[in-house]
Amino acid sequence: MVIEQQPPIPEDEDTLKFVEFDKPEDDSFSLPAWRLLIVDDEPDVHHVTKFALNHTTILGQPLEFLHAYSAAEARQILEREKDIAVILLDVVMESENAGLELVKVIRTELKQTEIRIILRTGQAGDAPEIEAIHDYDINDYKTKSELTRTKLYAAVTAAIRAFSQIRSLNVLAFTDLFSGLANRNRFIQLIDERLETEPGREMSIAVVDLDDFSEINDALGHQQGDHLIKAVADRLVSHFPQGTVVARLSGDTFGIMGEPATVKPEALLELFNTPFPIMEAEMSVTASIGIVPHGEIEGNAQNALKDAYIALKQAKKTHRGSFVLFSSEMGTEIRERIRLLRNLRAAVESERLFVVFQPQIHLQSHQVVGMEALVRWRDSEGNFIPPDRFIPLAEASGLIIDIGDWVLRSACHELRRLQDMGLSGLRMSVNVSQIQFREAAFLTRLKSALADSGIDHACLELEITESVAMEDVNFIRLTLNKIKALGISVAIDDFGTGYSSLSHLRLLPVDRLKIDRAFVNELSSDVEGGHFAAMVVELGRNLNLTVIAEGVECEKQADLLRSMGCHEAQGFHYARPMQPPQLVEWLQANRLQYGDHVPATSIQSQGPRNSQ
């Protein structure tokens, strides 16, 4: 293979003549050059092409020639040389289709899509099919006899212009212009290339995400944030050796692909131990990292990057400021969550969700004082999906807003039905999730459910978790005041599992504290327990709040709660959650046991109890 610069331009006519000429002594250029690869088995064609394009400047740059005298030699050149703009390619060389076969190799095997190709042939009958020109992205086709100097110049100019435009578009498509790094598209492309061309080569893939970057932008301004991103990019690039790919995947997220010995999570975290220089100041920032180690990379780049993000999400959730290594078990769990979410969407659409009701008992009088509405899911095969599996999915996906509104309406209408049957004075408790509570239209939905059902507002109680109650006290207090203005009571669910501030709790207009079942379970354990339950009861008494315990499963627990002064209870000891028909039977059958609060009817047998 020969690489050379152009000889002086002789005065000549327009028609190309295949003649010999000497190479010039000085072939240097001060400007970058467009690289043209001439592929032809006739030496004269190489000479006359150079002769025609001597010292030609196209789009402000000179030309540089590379030469191959067979398709096989051209392939070798293409595999090792970069930035070739145009190939002038003979159709017939070692074989009648050698040129077209080489085009196929360039486009499909070498995956070089930027290079522009001009086919040349000595005979008009050697012209390729139109489909081949289209399928292999061939710029032009000319017979050698019609290639005058002017036409050759025009064809090469058009090809170079197309190459330049394609390269510019690729830069936009595959480069993060702000940092100068490869972007997400290019990162994926490079991973796929590595997996395809070097399948046995060990590599790890990491995703690095800055912690609290949005807060930095909000507090210091986007200009500071931009400088931080650039400083992080520069430090990452300077840390890794050549051959390691560093990319900017999104605003504050970077991707890294390299040898396992190079992409070490501990070393990556150390890069963030030193503050970053930002506009004559310094800024400290931490990062969370998800890594797919060698041996866990399966499938293509999309799959590998998805797995890295799975590990990153886990790091953000449980190891913030540190790293998590992806494992196949982690992927299996995520795929199961995706499958479950898909089925949940289908269950919502096909109405396979239903509401059950668990009675609540006054511990001293043994009267039924209310019930809690609980959503349940039976899948298409008749199996029950536990709420602790699908409720978090519903919250994460936003489905909880529609599900919660449906549960609220169902509970209100069931309460209306009970009241119409003479079962009046009962309280209906309905859980409200954080997502649902913060939705802008929540109060409108609540008022609509009250109006449509026509229930006594005082008979409805909304339950919010302790974590929701303590999240933004001013917002929560304002919203709860609006709820209380409607005559609705409010309970704090799962009390004791969060981090309540007593001063905040006193500011909230709540009516009831609900002891979490975990603390009720301690009452019947072998080790000494119940201290926390007693503390909640005492706190409720001091704040003039009713205290209800959930998860009561035996008489021992009920007796201990009663002795502590706990007001109410619910759990399997009294009744399991029931669907409406069984609930009515249970209420009627237990009139004597729980007092005259429940009207008598002719039905005296206890209804069936559905399992959770």
DAMO-V831103 format. One record per residue. N is the residue number from 1. RES is the residue in one small letter. OMEGA is omega in whole degrees, -180 to 180 (999 if undefined). Layout:
[[N & RES & OMEGA] [N & RES & OMEGA]]
This chain:
[[1 & m & -178] [2 & v & 173] [3 & i & -178] [4 & e & 177] [5 & q & -168] [6 & q & 176] [7 & p & 178] [8 & p & -179] [9 & i & 173] [10 & p & 174] [11 & e & -177] [12 & d & 179] [13 & e & -174] [14 & d & -175] [15 & t & -180] [16 & l & 176] [17 & k & -177] [18 & f & -176] [19 & v & 178] [20 & e & 171] [21 & f & -176] [22 & d & 176] [23 & k & 179] [24 & p & 180] [25 & e & -177] [26 & d & -179] [27 & d & -180] [28 & s & 178] [29 & f & 179] [30 & s & -179] [31 & l & 171] [32 & p & -176] [33 & a & 170] [34 & w & -177] [35 & r & 179] [36 & l & 176] [37 & l & 177] [38 & i & -179] [39 & v & -177] [40 & d & 180] [41 & d & 178] [42 & e & 180] [43 & p & -178] [44 & d & -180] [45 & v & 178] [46 & h & -177] [47 & h & -175] [48 & v & 177] [49 & t & 177] [50 & k & -180] [51 & f & -177] [52 & a & -173] [53 & l & -179] [54 & n & 176] [55 & h & 177] [56 & t & 176] [57 & t & -180] [58 & i & -177] [59 & l & 174] [60 & g & -179] [61 & q & 177] [62 & p & -178] [63 & l & 174] [64 & e & -174] [65 & f & 169] [66 & l & -173] [67 & h & 172] [68 & a & -175] [69 & y & 174] [70 & s & 178] [71 & a & 180] [72 & a & 179] [73 & e & 179] [74 & a & 179] [75 & r & 179] [76 & q & 179] [77 & i & -178] [78 & l & -179] [79 & e & -176] [80 & r & -179] [81 & e & -179] [82 & k & 172] [83 & d & 172] [84 & i & -175] [85 & a & -173] [86 & v & 172] [87 & i & 171] [88 & l & -164] [89 & l & 174] [90 & d & -179] [91 & v & -174] [92 & v & 176] [93 & m & 179] [94 & e & 179] [95 & s & -177] [96 & e & -177] [97 & n & -177] [98 & a & -179] [99 & g & 180] [100 & l & 177] [101 & e & 177] [102 & l & 177] [103 & v & 179] [104 & k & 178] [105 & v & -178] [106 & i & -174] [107 & r & -172] [108 & t & -178] [109 & e & -180] [110 & l & 177] [111 & k & 177] [112 & q & -173] [113 & t & -178] [114 & e & -176] [115 & i & 175] [116 & r & -174] [117 & i & 174] [118 & i & 179] [119 & l & 175] [120 & r & 178] [121 & t & -180] [122 & g & -177] [123 & q & -179] [124 & a & -179] [125 & g & 179] [126 & d & -176] [127 & a & 178] [128 & p & 176] [129 & e & 179] [130 & i & -180] [131 & e & 180] [132 & a & 179] [133 & i & -179] [134 & h & -174] [135 & d & -175] [136 & y & 174] [137 & d & 178] [138 & i & -176] [139 & n & -171] [140 & d & 175] [141 & y & -179] [142 & k & 168] [143 & t & -176] [144 & k & -178] [145 & s & -179] [146 & e & -178] [147 & l & 172] [148 & t & -179] [149 & r & -179] [150 & t & -179] [151 & k & 177] [152 & l & 179] [153 & y & -180] [154 & a & -179] [155 & a & 180] [156 & v & 179] [157 & t & 179] [158 & a & -179] [159 & a & 180] [160 & i & 178] [161 & r & 178] [162 & a & 177] [163 & f & -179] [164 & s & 180] [165 & q & 179] [166 & i & 179] [167 & r & 179] [168 & s & 178] [169 & l & 179] [170 & n & 176] [171 & v & 179] [172 & l & -176] [173 & a & -172] [174 & f & -178] [175 & t & 171] [176 & d & -171] [177 & l & -178] [178 & f & -176] [179 & s & -175] [180 & g & 180] [181 & l & 171] [182 & a & 177] [183 & n & -177] [184 & r & -179] [185 & n & -179] [186 & r & 179] [187 & f & 178] [188 & i & 180] [189 & q & -178] [190 & l & 176] [191 & i & 179] [192 & d & 179] [193 & e & 179] [194 & r & -180] [195 & l & -177] [196 & e & -174] [197 & t & -179] [198 & e & -174] [199 & p & -179] [200 & g & -177] [201 & r & -179] [202 & e & 176] [203 & m & 174] [204 & s & -180] [205 & i & -179] [206 & a & 172] [207 & v & -176] [208 & v & -178] [209 & d & 179] [210 & l & 179] [211 & d & 173] [212 & d & -178] [213 & f & -180] [214 & s & 177] [215 & e & 177] [216 & i & 178] [217 & n & -178] [218 & d & -175] [219 & a & -173] [220 & l & 180] [221 & g & -176] [222 & h & 179] [223 & q & 177] [224 & q & 179] [225 & g & 179] [226 & d & 179] [227 & h & 178] [228 & l & 179] [229 & i & 180] [230 & k & 180] [231 & a & 178] [232 & v & 179] [233 & a & -179] [234 & d & -179] [235 & r & 178] [236 & l & -179] [237 & v & -178] [238 & s & -177] [239 & h & -171] [240 & f & 178] [241 & p & 179] [242 & q & -177] [243 & g & 174] [244 & t & -179] [245 & v & 174] [246 & v & -177] [247 & a & 172] [248 & r & -173] [249 & l & 178] [250 & s & -173] [251 & g & -177] [252 & d & -178] [253 & t & -178] [254 & f & 176] [255 & g & -180] [256 & i & 176] [257 & m & 180] [258 & g & 179] [259 & e & 179] [260 & p & 179] [261 & a & -179] [262 & t & -177] [263 & v & 180] [264 & k & -177] [265 & p & -179] [266 & e & 179] [267 & a & 178] [268 & l & -180] [269 & l & 179] [270 & e & 179] [271 & l & -177] [272 & f & 177] [273 & n & 180] [274 & t & 179] [275 & p & 179] [276 & f & 177] [277 & p & -177] [278 & i & 173] [279 & m & 178] [280 & e & 176] [281 & a & 178] [282 & e & -179] [283 & m & 177] [284 & s & 180] [285 & v & 176] [286 & t & -180] [287 & a & 172] [288 & s & -170] [289 & i & 170] [290 & g & -175] [291 & i & 170] [292 & v & -177] [293 & p & 177] [294 & h & -177] [295 & g & 178] [296 & e & -180] [297 & i & 180] [298 & e & 178] [299 & g & -176] [300 & n & -177] [301 & a & 180] [302 & q & 179] [303 & n & -179] [304 & a & -180] [305 & l & 177] [306 & k & 178] [307 & d & 178] [308 & a & 178] [309 & y & 175] [310 & i & 178] [311 & a & 179] [312 & l & 179] [313 & k & 178] [314 & q & 178] [315 & a & 179] [316 & k & -175] [317 & k & -172] [318 & t & -177] [319 & h & -177] [320 & r & -177] [321 & g & 179] [322 & s & -176] [323 & f & 173] [324 & v & 176] [325 & l & 179] [326 & f & 173] [327 & s & -179] [328 & s & 178] [329 & e & 178] [330 & m & 179] [331 & g & 179] [332 & t & 179] [333 & e & -180] [334 & i & 179] [335 & r & 177] [336 & e & 177] [337 & r & 179] [338 & i & 179] [339 & r & -179] [340 & l & 179] [341 & l & 178] [342 & r & 179] [343 & n & 178] [344 & l & 177] [345 & r & 179] [346 & a & -180] [347 & a & 178] [348 & v & -178] [349 & e & -177] [350 & s & 175] [351 & e & 176] [352 & r & 171] [353 & l & 177] [354 & f & -176] [355 & v & 174] [356 & v & -173] [357 & f & 179] [358 & q & -178] [359 & p & 176] [360 & q & -169] [361 & i & 172] [362 & h & -170] [363 & l & -178] [364 & q & -176] [365 & s & -177] [366 & h & 179] [367 & q & 171] [368 & v & -178] [369 & v & -180] [370 & g & 179] [371 & m & 178] [372 & e & 178] [373 & a & -177] [374 & l & -180] [375 & v & 179] [376 & r & -179] [377 & w & 173] [378 & r & -175] [379 & d & -175] [380 & s & 179] [381 & e & 178] [382 & g & -180] [383 & n & 177] [384 & f & 176] [385 & i & -177] [386 & p & 180] [387 & p & -179] [388 & d & 174] [389 & r & -173] [390 & f & 179] [391 & i & 177] [392 & p & 177] [393 & l & 179] [394 & a & 179] [395 & e & -178] [396 & a & -176] [397 & s & -177] [398 & g & 179] [399 & l & -175] [400 & i & -179] [401 & i & 179] [402 & d & 180] [403 & i & -179] [404 & g & 178] [405 & d & 179] [406 & w & 178] [407 & v & 179] [408 & l & 180] [409 & r & -180] [410 & s & -180] [411 & a & 179] [412 & c & -179] [413 & h & 177] [414 & e & 177] [415 & l & 177] [416 & r & -180] [417 & r & 179] [418 & l & 179] [419 & q & 179] [420 & d & 179] [421 & m & -179] [422 & g & 179] [423 & l & -173] [424 & s & 176] [425 & g & 180] [426 & l & 179] [427 & r & 177] [428 & m & 179] [429 & s & -178] [430 & v & 178] [431 & n & 176] [432 & v & -178] [433 & s & 179] [434 & q & -179] [435 & i & -179] [436 & q & -177] [437 & f & -177] [438 & r & 179] [439 & e & -175] [440 & a & -175] [441 & a & -174] [442 & f & -179] [443 & l & 177] [444 & t & 178] [445 & r & -180] [446 & l & 180] [447 & k & 179] [448 & s & 179] [449 & a & 178] [450 & l & -178] [451 & a & -177] [452 & d & -177] [453 & s & 180] [454 & g & -179] [455 & i & 172] [456 & d & -176] [457 & h & -178] [458 & a & -180] [459 & c & 180] [460 & l & 176] [461 & e & 176] [462 & l & 179] [463 & e & 172] [464 & i & -178] [465 & t & -180] [466 & e & -179] [467 & s & 177] [468 & v & -177] [469 & a & -176] [470 & m & -172] [471 & e & -180] [472 & d & -168] [473 & v & -178] [474 & n & 179] [475 & f & -178] [476 & i & -179] [477 & r & 180] [478 & l & -179] [479 & t & 179] [480 & l & 177] [481 & n & 178] [482 & k & 178] [483 & i & 179] [484 & k & 179] [485 & a & 177] [486 & l & -179] [487 & g & -177] [488 & i & 177] [489 & s & -175] [490 & v & 177] [491 & a & 174] [492 & i & -175] [493 & d & 176] [494 & d & -176] [495 & f & -179] [496 & g & 180] [497 & t & 180] [498 & g & -178] [499 & y & -175] [500 & s & 170] [501 & s & -177] [502 & l & 180] [503 & s & 177] [504 & h & -178] [505 & l & -179] [506 & r & -179] [507 & l & -174] [508 & l & -180] [509 & p & -179] [510 & v & -177] [511 & d & -169] [512 & r & 171] [513 & l & -178] [514 & k & -179] [515 & i & -179] [516 & d & -176] [517 & r & -180] [518 & a & -179] [519 & f & 174] [520 & v & 179] [521 & n & -180] [522 & e & -177] [523 & l & -178] [524 & s & 180] [525 & s & -179] [526 & d & 178] [527 & v & -179] [528 & e & -179] [529 & g & 177] [530 & g & -178] [531 & h & -177] [532 & f & 177] [533 & a & 179] [534 & a & 179] [535 & m & 180] [536 & v & 179] [537 & v & -180] [538 & e & 178] [539 & l & 179] [540 & g & 179] [541 & r & -179] [542 & n & -179] [543 & l & -179] [544 & n & 179] [545 & l & 173] [546 & t & 179] [547 & v & 178] [548 & i & 180] [549 & a & 177] [550 & e & 179] [551 & g & 178] [552 & v & -173] [553 & e & -180] [554 & c & -178] [555 & e & 179] [556 & k & 178] [557 & q & -180] [558 & a & -179] [559 & d & -180] [560 & l & 179] [561 & l & 180] [562 & r & -180] [563 & s & 177] [564 & m & -177] [565 & g & 176] [566 & c & -172] [567 & h & -171] [568 & e & -180] [569 & a & 171] [570 & q & -180] [571 & g & -177] [572 & f & 178] [573 & h & -180] [574 & y & -179] [575 & a & 172] [576 & r & 174] [577 & p & -174] [578 & m & 173] [579 & q & -172] [580 & p & -179] [581 & p & 180] [582 & q & 179] [583 & l & -180] [584 & v & 179] [585 & e & -178] [586 & w & -180] [587 & l & -179] [588 & q & -177] [589 & a & -176] [590 & n & -180] [591 & r & -176] [592 & l & -178] [593 & q & -173] [594 & y & 172] [595 & g & -176] [596 & d & 178] [597 & h & -179] [598 & v & -179] [599 & p & 179] [600 & a & 174] [601 & t & -179] [602 & s & -178] [603 & i & -176] [604 & q & -178] [605 & s & -180] [606 & q & -179] [607 & g & 179] [608 & p & -179] [609 & r & 179] [610 & n & 175] [611 & s & -179] [612 & q & 999]]
